[in-house]
Amino acid sequence: MTRPSLGPAGRDELGWTLDRHILERQRRIPGASGDFTGLFQSIALAGRVIASKVSKAGLADVLGATGAVNVQGETVQKLDELANNVLVRCVEAGGHVCVMASEEDETTIPIPPQYPAGKYVLMFDPLDGSSNIDVNISIGTIFSIHRRVTEKGPGTERDCLQPGFKQVAAGYIIYGSSTMLVYTTGDGVHGFTLDPLVGEFFLSHENIRIPKTAPTYSINEGNRSKWTPGVTKWIDTLKTKDAPGGKPYGLRYVGTLVADFHRTLLRGGVFAYPGDKGAPEGKLRLLYEAAPMALIAEAAGGAASTGRARVLELEPTALHQRVPLFIGSKDDVALAERFLADDA
């Protein structure tokens, strides 16, 4: 039997699956145990399950709120709860992680004692964009992986409170017109699109790079009255011929971080969720949103800043710490930082 020849990247007409992509990388690391590969397979499984539920949301009685309020003070949607439970159940028994943390849970999520504790830590936002669930706008899952810092036994909060530059990997799954998983281990960003008939993620966006600048900004202008003077002046400049390139930037805003960042990652520009006069710490969570997106942005040639500091260098002090975020094309983020210096 004649087998198809493989191209320079090791692909054939079947395409390169996420599993194969991870396995190829595992083989390049001397002494790799396969734990990282196993963890990624569990995350991908959770993504496929969540994608299936999201695609049938209007038919499966999973739209609407549960009536509960999470630790962030936000109303918990049924799909929030479902996605959180799916991720925990898919990962906890694998023996790959010692502890987990979720945007939906006030404290860390321990691994049940009947399962082995692994060497990794998983943190996630199970379903970013909750306010858009019921109106059928793209939503997503964000995840961050660290190596544990405690030596053995059950993981602790200390394992979770690590700066972003220590992440082993980060990624997101976007549930939109198609379902895509995008991830990085710090040396390149790759996107995989789910084929729902096969039930597998296939490589569709290899080595994604953010343009150095692009004439698009993404921000909630409904918060303008709360902005600091530096943010207001920056946005006003982007709307005029004084903007880089000599023409006004266009506004694109979805209201789901995953969706807004995904567009920025592929096309360039800048996404911003600044702090404001009443909440200088911002809205986005460092561990579950800002840090993982920052790792992806920098690995793709972009930047991520609080307006004054590199996001990946922040030392977290609490599981649900919030930070301002300016992320996207390197030159556009640098321009925002220059304007925010006026607020110092």
C-alpha positions as CSV (number, residue, x, y, z in Angstrom):
1,M,0.0,0.0,0.0
2,T,1.4,3.4,-1.0
3,R,1.1,6.0,1.6
4,P,0.9,9.7,0.8
5,S,4.1,11.7,1.0
6,L,4.5,14.2,3.7
7,G,5.3,17.8,3.0
8,P,8.1,19.7,4.7
9,A,5.9,20.4,7.7
10,G,5.0,16.7,8.1
11,R,1.4,17.2,6.8
12,D,-0.6,15.1,4.4
13,E,-4.0,15.6,2.8
14,L,-5.6,14.9,6.2
15,G,-4.2,18.1,7.6
16,W,-2.3,18.6,10.8
17,T,-4.4,18.1,13.9
18,L,-3.9,19.8,17.2
19,D,-2.9,16.5,18.8
20,R,-0.2,15.9,16.2
21,H,1.0,19.5,16.6
22,I,1.5,19.1,20.3
23,L,3.1,15.7,20.0
24,E,5.6,17.0,17.5
25,R,6.6,19.7,19.9
26,Q,6.8,17.2,22.8
27,R,9.3,15.1,20.8
28,R,11.6,18.1,20.6
29,I,11.9,18.4,24.3
30,P,14.4,15.9,25.9
31,G,12.8,14.0,28.8
32,A,9.3,15.3,28.1
33,S,6.8,13.1,30.1
34,G,3.7,13.7,28.0
35,D,1.8,15.4,30.8
36,F,1.6,18.7,28.9
37,T,0.2,16.8,25.9
38,G,-2.3,15.1,28.0
39,L,-3.4,18.3,29.6
40,F,-3.9,19.9,26.2
41,Q,-5.9,17.0,25.0
42,S,-8.2,17.5,28.1
43,I,-8.6,21.2,27.4
44,A,-9.4,20.5,23.7
45,L,-12.0,17.9,24.7
46,A,-13.6,20.5,27.0
47,G,-13.6,22.9,24.1
48,R,-15.4,20.5,21.9
49,V,-18.0,19.8,24.5
50,I,-18.6,23.5,25.2
51,A,-18.8,24.2,21.5
52,S,-21.5,21.6,21.1
53,K,-23.5,23.1,23.9
54,V,-23.1,26.6,22.6
55,S,-24.2,25.6,19.1
56,K,-27.5,24.3,20.5
57,A,-27.9,26.9,23.3
58,G,-31.3,28.1,22.1
59,L,-32.6,24.5,21.8
60,A,-31.2,23.0,25.0
61,D,-32.5,25.2,27.7
62,V,-29.1,26.6,28.6
63,L,-29.8,30.3,27.8
64,G,-30.5,32.7,30.6
65,A,-29.2,33.2,34.1
66,T,-29.0,30.7,36.9
67,G,-30.0,33.3,39.6
68,A,-26.6,33.1,41.3
69,V,-24.0,35.8,41.4
70,N,-20.3,34.9,41.1
71,V,-17.3,36.2,43.0
72,Q,-17.0,39.1,40.5
73,G,-20.4,40.3,41.4
74,E,-21.7,39.2,38.0
75,T,-24.9,37.3,37.3
76,V,-24.0,33.7,36.4
77,Q,-25.4,32.5,33.1
78,K,-26.4,28.9,32.6
79,L,-23.7,28.4,30.0
80,D,-21.1,29.9,32.4
81,E,-21.9,27.3,34.9
82,L,-22.0,24.5,32.4
83,A,-18.6,25.5,30.8
84,N,-17.0,25.8,34.2
85,N,-18.2,22.3,35.2
86,V,-17.1,20.8,31.8
87,L,-13.5,22.2,32.2
88,V,-13.2,20.9,35.7
89,R,-14.5,17.5,34.9
90,C,-12.4,17.1,31.8
91,V,-9.1,18.0,33.5
92,E,-9.3,16.9,37.2
93,A,-8.9,13.2,36.7
94,G,-6.0,13.3,34.2
95,G,-3.2,13.5,36.8
96,H,-1.7,16.5,34.9
97,V,-2.6,19.4,37.3
98,C,-2.2,19.9,41.0
99,V,-4.8,22.7,41.3
100,M,-7.1,24.8,39.2
101,A,-8.6,28.3,39.5
102,S,-11.6,29.8,37.6
103,E,-13.0,33.2,37.2
104,E,-16.3,31.7,38.4
105,D,-14.9,30.3,41.7
106,E,-13.9,32.4,44.7
107,T,-11.1,30.1,45.8
108,T,-8.9,27.6,44.1
109,I,-10.4,24.3,42.8
110,P,-8.6,21.3,44.4
111,I,-8.0,18.1,42.7
112,P,-10.1,15.3,44.3
113,P,-8.0,13.1,46.5
114,Q,-8.8,10.0,44.5
115,Y,-6.8,11.5,41.5
116,P,-3.1,12.1,41.3
117,A,-1.8,15.6,41.6
118,G,0.3,16.7,38.5
119,K,3.0,19.2,37.9
120,Y,0.9,21.9,36.2
121,V,-1.6,24.6,37.2
122,L,-4.6,25.5,35.1
123,M,-6.4,28.8,35.4
124,F,-9.3,29.7,33.1
125,D,-12.2,31.9,32.3
126,P,-14.7,29.2,31.3
127,L,-17.0,31.5,29.1
128,D,-15.8,35.0,28.4
129,G,-18.5,37.3,27.1
130,S,-21.4,36.2,29.3
131,S,-23.5,39.3,28.4
132,N,-23.4,38.3,24.7
133,I,-24.6,34.7,25.2
134,D,-28.3,35.3,24.9
135,V,-27.9,37.4,21.7
136,N,-25.8,34.9,19.8
137,I,-22.6,36.9,19.6
138,S,-19.2,35.2,19.7
139,I,-18.0,34.1,23.2
140,G,-15.0,32.1,24.3
141,T,-12.8,30.2,26.8
142,I,-9.5,31.5,28.0
143,F,-6.8,29.3,29.7
144,S,-3.4,29.7,31.3
145,I,-1.0,27.0,32.2
146,H,1.9,27.3,34.8
147,R,4.2,24.8,36.3
148,R,3.6,24.3,40.0
149,V,6.0,25.9,42.5
150,T,5.1,23.8,45.5
151,E,7.1,20.6,45.6
152,K,4.4,17.9,46.0
153,G,0.9,17.1,47.3
154,P,-2.2,19.2,46.6
155,G,-1.6,22.5,44.9
156,T,-2.2,25.8,46.7
157,E,-3.0,29.4,45.9
158,R,0.7,30.0,45.8
159,D,0.9,27.9,42.7
160,C,-1.6,30.1,41.0
161,L,-0.1,33.5,42.0
162,Q,2.7,33.6,39.5
163,P,3.6,36.4,37.1
164,G,2.6,35.9,33.5
165,F,6.1,35.5,32.0
166,K,6.2,32.2,33.9
167,Q,3.3,30.7,31.9
168,V,4.1,27.5,30.1
169,A,1.3,28.1,27.7
170,A,-1.8,30.1,27.2
171,G,-4.7,30.1,24.7
172,Y,-8.3,30.6,24.0
173,I,-11.2,28.9,22.2
174,I,-13.6,31.2,20.3
175,Y,-17.1,30.0,19.6
176,G,-18.3,31.9,16.6
177,S,-19.0,31.2,12.9
178,S,-16.5,28.4,13.5
179,T,-14.8,27.2,16.6
180,M,-11.1,28.0,16.8
181,L,-8.5,27.1,19.4
182,V,-5.5,29.5,19.4
183,Y,-2.5,28.8,21.7
184,T,1.1,29.6,22.3
185,T,3.9,28.1,24.4
186,G,5.8,31.4,24.0
187,D,7.6,30.7,20.7
188,G,4.8,31.2,18.1
189,V,1.1,31.4,18.0
190,H,-1.0,28.8,16.1
191,G,-4.7,28.5,15.4
192,F,-6.8,25.4,14.9
193,T,-10.3,25.2,13.5
194,L,-12.7,22.6,14.7
195,D,-14.2,20.3,12.1
196,P,-17.5,19.4,13.8
197,L,-18.1,16.4,11.6
198,V,-14.8,14.8,12.4
199,G,-14.7,16.2,15.9
200,E,-11.1,17.4,15.6
201,F,-9.2,20.7,15.6
202,F,-7.1,21.1,12.4
203,L,-4.3,23.6,11.9
204,S,-5.7,26.6,9.9
205,H,-3.6,29.6,11.0
206,E,0.1,28.8,11.4
207,N,2.6,31.2,13.0
208,I,0.2,34.1,13.4
209,R,1.9,37.5,13.5
210,I,0.3,40.8,14.6
211,P,1.0,43.7,12.2
212,K,3.2,46.4,13.9
213,T,0.3,48.9,13.5
214,A,-3.2,48.9,12.0
215,P,-5.8,51.7,11.9
216,T,-8.4,50.0,14.2
217,Y,-9.1,50.5,17.9
218,S,-11.5,48.6,20.1
219,I,-12.8,50.1,23.3
220,N,-16.2,50.6,25.0
221,E,-16.9,54.3,24.2
222,G,-20.0,54.1,26.5
223,N,-17.5,54.5,29.4
224,R,-16.1,57.8,28.0
225,S,-17.4,59.9,30.8
226,K,-15.4,57.8,33.3
227,W,-12.1,57.9,31.4
228,T,-9.0,59.6,32.6
229,P,-7.7,62.6,30.6
230,G,-4.9,60.5,29.0
231,V,-7.3,57.9,27.7
232,T,-9.7,60.5,26.4
233,K,-6.9,62.4,24.6
234,W,-5.5,59.2,23.1
235,I,-8.9,58.1,21.7
236,D,-9.7,61.6,20.4
237,T,-6.3,61.6,18.6
238,L,-7.1,58.2,17.0
239,K,-10.2,59.7,15.5
240,T,-8.4,62.5,13.6
241,K,-5.8,62.9,10.9
242,D,-3.2,63.2,13.7
243,A,-3.5,59.4,14.1
244,P,-0.6,57.3,12.9
245,G,-0.7,57.0,9.1
246,G,-2.5,60.3,8.8
247,K,-6.0,59.1,8.8
248,P,-8.6,58.3,11.5
249,Y,-8.7,54.9,13.0
250,G,-11.9,52.8,12.8
251,L,-13.8,51.6,15.8
252,R,-14.6,47.9,16.2
253,Y,-16.0,46.7,19.5
254,V,-17.8,43.4,20.2
255,G,-17.8,43.4,24.0
256,T,-16.3,39.9,24.3
257,L,-12.6,40.0,25.0
258,V,-11.9,36.8,23.1
259,A,-13.7,38.1,20.0
260,D,-12.1,41.6,20.1
261,F,-8.7,40.2,20.8
262,H,-9.0,37.5,18.1
263,R,-9.8,40.2,15.5
264,T,-6.9,42.3,16.7
265,L,-4.5,39.3,16.7
266,L,-5.3,38.6,13.0
267,R,-5.7,42.1,11.7
268,G,-3.8,44.4,14.0
269,G,-4.7,47.5,15.9
270,V,-5.3,47.9,19.6
271,F,-7.9,46.6,22.2
272,A,-8.2,48.6,25.4
273,Y,-10.1,48.2,28.6
274,P,-8.6,51.0,30.7
275,G,-9.1,51.8,34.3
276,D,-11.2,54.8,35.0
277,K,-11.8,57.5,37.6
278,G,-13.9,55.3,39.8
279,A,-12.0,52.0,39.2
280,P,-8.4,52.6,38.4
281,E,-7.7,48.9,38.6
282,G,-9.8,48.2,35.5
283,K,-12.3,45.4,35.0
284,L,-10.3,42.5,33.4
285,R,-8.8,39.8,35.6
286,L,-5.1,39.4,35.5
287,L,-4.8,35.6,35.9
288,Y,-7.7,34.5,33.7
289,E,-7.8,37.2,31.0
290,A,-4.9,39.7,30.8
291,A,-1.9,37.5,31.4
292,P,-2.9,34.7,29.0
293,M,-3.8,37.2,26.3
294,A,-0.6,39.0,26.9
295,L,1.5,35.9,26.4
296,I,-0.3,35.3,23.1
297,A,0.1,38.9,21.9
298,E,3.9,39.0,22.7
299,A,4.5,35.6,21.1
300,A,2.8,37.0,17.9
301,G,5.0,40.1,17.9
302,G,2.6,42.4,19.7
303,A,2.5,44.0,23.1
304,A,0.3,44.1,26.2
305,S,0.5,46.8,28.8
306,T,-1.5,48.2,31.7
307,G,-0.7,51.6,30.3
308,R,2.3,51.9,32.6
309,A,3.8,48.4,32.9
310,R,4.2,45.2,30.9
311,V,1.4,42.8,31.8
312,L,3.6,39.8,31.9
313,E,5.8,41.3,34.6
314,L,3.0,41.9,37.1
315,E,3.3,40.0,40.4
316,P,-0.3,38.9,41.2
317,T,-1.4,39.3,44.8
318,A,-4.9,37.8,44.6
319,L,-6.8,35.2,42.6
320,H,-9.2,37.8,41.2
321,Q,-6.9,40.8,40.8
322,R,-8.0,43.2,38.1
323,V,-5.8,45.3,35.8
324,P,-6.2,47.8,32.9
325,L,-5.3,46.3,29.6
326,F,-4.0,47.8,26.3
327,I,-3.1,45.0,23.9
328,G,-2.4,44.4,20.2
329,S,0.0,45.9,17.7
330,K,3.3,46.9,19.3
331,D,3.3,50.5,17.9
332,D,-0.3,51.1,18.8
333,V,0.2,49.9,22.3
334,A,3.3,52.1,22.6
335,L,1.3,55.1,21.5
336,A,-1.4,54.5,24.1
337,E,1.3,54.3,26.8
338,R,2.7,57.7,25.7
339,F,-0.7,59.4,26.2
340,L,-1.4,57.6,29.5
341,A,1.9,59.0,30.8
342,D,-0.1,62.3,31.1
343,D,-2.2,60.7,33.8
344,A,0.8,60.0,36.1
